[in-house]
Structure formats: C-alpha cells, structure tokens
Amino acid sequence: MREGSSLANLWARMLRAAVLALCPSACAVALDNGQLMDILVAAYPDFLAGHEGNDLLWKDGTRMPFDDGKSGKSFATLLDAPSLKDMFYTPYPLGHAGLSPLFNVDPGRVRYQPFFLKMYGDCRKGETARTMVDVIWLPRKWGKPVSVTRANGVAAQLAKVSAELDRLPASYDKYLLPPAGTLNCRAIAGTARLSAHGTATAIDIATKHAHYWQWSRPDAQGHYVWRNEIPMEIVEIFERHGFIWGGKWYHYDTMHFEYRPELIAASKAR
C-alpha cells in the first residue's frame, strides 16, 4: 500500500511539474497575502521579525505596508510605483519552465525600492559599501574577486554558486568569464529606478554570449523576440542558491542574476 501511495505521489508531482512547465504563470496556485509575507520573513530572517495585519514587521520595530490596495495597475505602474505585494505579480518559473516569456512577464523586475534600501543601504549615500566583501569567482579557473554585499548571506550564497560553476566543463567558461560586474550605483537605463546592482546583490556574467532586450529591435507589432545562449545548467546552479535569472523576463537580460530568494520560495510553494 505504501509503495503504491509513493508511486501515486510521484506521478502527481511529475504531472504538476509538466503543467507548470507549459503554463508557469496562468496555472500557478495563488498565494494569499499572509503566505507571501511568511515567505518574505523566511527569506530575510536577519531583518524581518514577522507580520501583523497588512504590515511587515522589521526587527528594528519598523512597520512596512505589504498591500497598497490598488488593483489593475498598468505594467509601467508596477515598475515605477509598486507595493511589496506587487513584487509577486507573476510567478518566477524555475528550471526550464517559462522560457520565451510572454509579453510583460518579468518576474523579479518589479522591486519595492524602500524594502531593499532598508536592508542593503543606499549606494548613493555610501551605505552599501559598508557591507561589501569579496567572493573569489571560479577559484580554479579564474581566481579573481568580485564584490557583493554580505547582508542576508548574499556573499555566502554567491560563493556556493561560484564553487559549483567552477566544476562545470571548460565549454561553459565562455559564458562566465570574465564576469561583467556586480556593484554599480546607477539607475536602470531610461528610468529613475535604482538598478539591483546598486544594492550589490546582482552579478552580470560574461557579455560575449549575452542578450539584452534593449540591444534588439522590436518586430512590426512592437514586440521583442526572446534570445538566449546561456546554458540552463548555469541558470539552475544560480537558482539553487536563491538567485533569479534575467533571461526569464520578457524584457530579457541574459547576463543578469540577482539574489531574490523570496521569488524562488514562492514558486516552490505554489
């Protein structure tokens, strides 16, 4: 009986994975506000104490509203004036799911800036530099440092990524070396929004085989055709350690990885 039950559970998991691979956003299980706040607290335990009502509770006593109560936001508004809840507006698809993303499906590009500035500091005020540490990128193959924040264990997780990437066959090196950068205190091109690189939580791998939507021209309908050369073996290593990939955005940036463990956890919970 136990063997049959285990087999049935295995088939159920396989079927669910296949369905999510076909429609990772539309078929995902919706999570309520409480569940999403639980995920944030679990993802960032060094800073967050819990939640109460509509407020996320910080360990320093700060209360930060989760849901601003505004629905039906345009995509531009999601990017420029999001709530914490809006960061979960579309699920991040794990593994091979979600490739060639649908129009304006950009899981991770919506960032509630006050949340990240409170944890990582404002690079424009010199605050981010206080937590910067070096991680040796691909110790055997390259052995040079890249600098990221130690807050929330970002540096420790990137070191694990680096160690795993270092063990990949030499054919993968061209995608990884040299890395294009980590901390960069700048706005996202064409916007007033601070880049994730400004919080020292992101890394761009080698640019030679990377694709970026702004380097492309839209088609006759004004849409961008997804392009990618980065092997999924690289992507899956990053995802195992809490980093999302910009290649899973309609506005793709295939060299870009950033630490967003809450999005990985939410996808696993759906």
N, C-alpha and C positions, 0 to 999 in steps of 0.2 A: 504493500500500500504506500509506504514511504517512497519507494523508488518511482512509482507511477506519479505521485504527487510532485516529486522533484522534476520529473520529465515534463509534466504539465506546466510547472512554473518556468522551466527553461524555455519552452515553446512560447509561453506568454511574453516573456522578456524579449525573445527574438522577434516576435510579431510586433510588439510595441516599438522596438528599435527600427524595424523596417518601415513602419508607418511614419515615425518621426523623421526618418531619412527622406521620405517622399514629401512630407509637408511639415517641416520642423516648426513653423510659426502657427499655422492655422490649426494643427492638430494637438498642440501642446495643452496640457492641463493648466487651467488658470489657477494662480495662487492669490489668496486674499492678502489684504494689507498686513495683517498680523504675521502671516507666514513670511512675507517679504521682509518685514522688519526683523523677524527672527534670523533670517538668512544674513542680513547686514550685520547684526550683532555677532553672529558666529564667525563671519568673515573678518571682522575688525575688532577682536576682543581687547586689544590694547587700549582702545579709545572709547568703545561703546559699552554701556552698562546694561541696557535693556530698552524697553519701550513701554509707553503708557498712553492709552487712547490713540491719538494721532501723532504723538510725539516720539521721536527717537531720543533716548536719554544718553548723554555723554557722561563719562566718569568724572568730568570736572563740574558737573551739575547743569551744563547747558541742555536745553530742550530745543530740538530742531523738528519742525513740522515735516511729516512724511508726504501727505497728500494735500495739494493745494485746492482740491475740489473742482478744478477746471477740467472739463472733458472736451473732446472734439478738437484738440489743438492741431494746428497745421504742423507739417514737418519742420518748417522754419522755426515755429514757436517752440517745439520740442527741443531743438538745438539751442536756441537763444534764451529761453525762459522756462526751463524745466523744473519740475519738482523732483524730490527724491524718488517718488513712485515712478515718474516718467522714465527713469533710467532702465526700468524693466519693461518698457513699452512693447518690445518684441523679444522673444527668447533668443539667446545665443545658442546656435546649433553646434553640438560637439562632434568631433571626429570628421568624417566625410560628409556629414549632413550639411545642408544649407549652402552648398557651393553654387556659384552663379546666382547670387541673391536677387530676390525680387526688388522691384522699384521702391526706393527709400527704406529698404530693410537694412538698418545699420546698427545691429546690436552692440552697444558699447560706445557709440559716438555721442549719445545723449549723456551728459555729465552735469550733475548739480554741483557747480563750482564751489560754493561755500563748504560743502561736505569735504571735498578733497583738500581745499586750502587749510581747513582746520586741522587735518591730520598731518599733511606734509609741509605746510608752510607756504608762504607766498614768495616765489623766487624773485619777484620784482622788489621785494624788501630785504632780500638776502637771507630769508628764513630757511629755505630749502637746503642751502649749503651746509647747515649745521648738522644734518643727519646723513650726509653723503659718505659713502665708503666705497672702496674699490673691490670689484669682483674680477678675478682672472678669467678672461674669455678664452675658452677652449685651451686649457692649460698645456696639453701636449702639442697641439697643432699651431697655436698662435702665442699663447702665454703672455698677453699684454692686458693691462687693466681697463675696465670700463667702470664708470662711477654711477651708482644709483643710491637711492635712499635705503637706510637700514630700517626705517619705520615700517611697522606691520610685517616685518620679516621679508621685505621685498628683495633685499640683497641676498639673503639666505636662500630664497626660492630661485633666484636667478643663478646662483652658484650651482644648484642642483640641475637646472636646465643646461648650463654650460658643461657640466660633467657628462651628462647624457649625450649631448650633441658631439662632444669630443670623441665619443666611442662609435659614432657613425662612420661608415666607409668614406674614403677620401673623395669619392664622387660627390659628396654633399658639401664639401668645403667651399665651393664656388658660390654657394648661396649664403654662406655665413661669414666669410672673410673677404675684406676686413669689415667689421661692423660699422654702420654709418653714424652711430651716435646714441647717446642716452639723454642726459640733461641738456635742455635747450630752452631758455626762458624767452619764449616767443608766443605770439598769437598764432592761431591756425590761419593759414593763408586765406586772405579775403574776408576775415572775420575779426571780431574783437575778443573772441573766446580764447582763453589760455590753452595751449596745447598740453596734452598729457605729459609731454616731455618736460614741461615746466615744473612738474611735481617729482621728477626723477623716478618715475615708476614705469617708464617705457624704454624700449630699445628698438632701434631700426637695424636690421641685419644688412648684409651687403646689397648695394643698389644695382649691381650689374644685371641681375636677373629679376629685379623687382618691377612691379607695375603699379601706377598710381592714376586714379581717375582723372586728375587734372592734367596729366600728361597726354590724355587721349582726347579725341574729338567725338562729340555725340553723333548719333545717327540722325536720319531725317526726321524722326519723331522726337528728337531731343534727349534720347536715352543713351546711356553709356553701356558698351558691351564689356562684360567682365573678362578680365585677362589675368592669368596667373601661371608662374613657372615654379613656385615654391613647393617642394615635395611635402606631402601630408605627414610623412614621418617626422619632419621638423615641427610642423604645427602641433601634432599630438603630444610631443615632448613638452612644448610650452604649456599646452592646456593642462597637462597632468599636474603642473605646479602653479596653477592659478592665473595664467596669462591668456588673454584673448588675442585673436589674430585679426588684423585689419583686412585680410583677404576675405573675410566673411561679411563684408559690408558691400552694399550696392555701390557706394562711393568708396571703392576699394583702395587699399594702401597695403600692398602685399609684403612690404618690408617691415611693417609695424606690428609690434607686440606690446601689450601693456597689462599691468597687474590689476585684474578685476575679479578677484575670487568670488565675489557675490554673484556675478553673472554665471560663472561655472556652476556654483552651488545651486542656483535657481534652476538651471537647465537639468541638473540631476534630480531635482525634487519634482519636476513636472511629470 
